[in-house]
Amino acid sequence: MELKFLKQEKHEVEVELPSLTLAESLRVYLNKESDVTFAAWKREHMTKLPVLRVKTKDKDVKTAVKAAVEAIEKDLNAMTTEFKSL
């Protein structure tokens, strides 16, 4: 998946994501991180891709996003395992 970075700094990033589902999932998990001060997405129009904006205080923003992605993967794997056992 190719991401388009609109802004990329140590403590702030704006990235265009390919789906609204991904943007919302990342927003929810990023807002659980204590070092994340802001995580939200916007979409200028229904025909446009969502843009996720993330700000952190001390932690590097890439580290925070990576932690959120890993948490999502862990929860999805647990859910898959649970469904397979039914």
C-alpha positions in Angstrom: 0.0 0.0 0.0 1.4 3.4 -1.0 0.8 6.3 1.3 1.0 9.9 0.3 2.7 12.0 3.1 1.4 15.6 3.0 3.4 16.7 6.1 6.2 14.7 7.9 8.0 16.0 11.0 9.3 14.3 14.1 6.2 15.0 16.2 3.5 15.6 13.5 2.4 13.8 10.3 -0.4 14.2 7.8 -0.9 11.2 5.5 -3.5 10.4 2.9 -4.9 6.9 3.4 -6.5 4.6 0.9 -9.6 4.0 3.0 -11.9 5.5 5.6 -11.9 2.3 7.6 -8.1 2.4 8.0 -8.2 6.1 8.9 -10.9 5.5 11.6 -9.1 2.4 13.0 -5.8 4.2 13.3 -7.5 7.2 14.9 -9.1 5.1 17.6 -6.0 3.2 18.4 -3.7 6.3 18.3 -6.0 8.2 20.7 -5.3 5.3 23.3 -1.6 6.2 23.2 -0.5 8.5 26.1 2.0 10.3 24.0 -0.4 11.2 21.2 -1.9 14.6 21.7 -4.0 14.7 18.5 -5.2 12.1 16.1 -8.0 12.8 13.7 -8.9 12.4 10.0 -10.7 14.6 7.6 -12.0 14.2 4.1 -12.6 17.3 2.0 -15.3 15.6 -0.1 -16.8 12.1 -0.4 -14.8 11.6 -3.6 -11.5 12.4 -1.9 -9.3 10.1 0.2 -9.2 10.7 4.0 -6.2 12.5 5.5 -5.0 11.4 8.9 -3.2 14.0 11.1 -1.3 12.8 14.2 0.7 14.9 16.7 2.8 13.6 19.6 4.5 15.2 22.6 7.7 13.2 23.4 7.5 10.1 21.3 8.4 10.1 17.6 5.2 10.1 15.6 6.4 7.1 13.5 6.8 5.1 16.7 3.3 5.9 17.8 1.8 4.9 14.5 3.8 1.7 14.4 2.5 0.9 17.9 -1.1 1.5 16.8 -0.7 -0.7 13.8 0.8 -3.5 15.9 -2.1 -3.2 18.4 -4.6 -3.4 15.6 -2.8 -6.5 14.2 -2.8 -8.1 17.6 -6.5 -7.5 18.1 -7.4 -8.8 14.6 -5.3 -12.0 15.1 -7.0 -12.6 18.5 -10.4 -12.1 16.8 -9.5 -14.5 14.0 -8.3 -17.1 16.4 -11.5 -16.8 18.4 -13.8 -17.1 15.4 -11.9 -20.2 14.2 -12.4 -21.9 17.5 -16.2 -21.5 17.2 
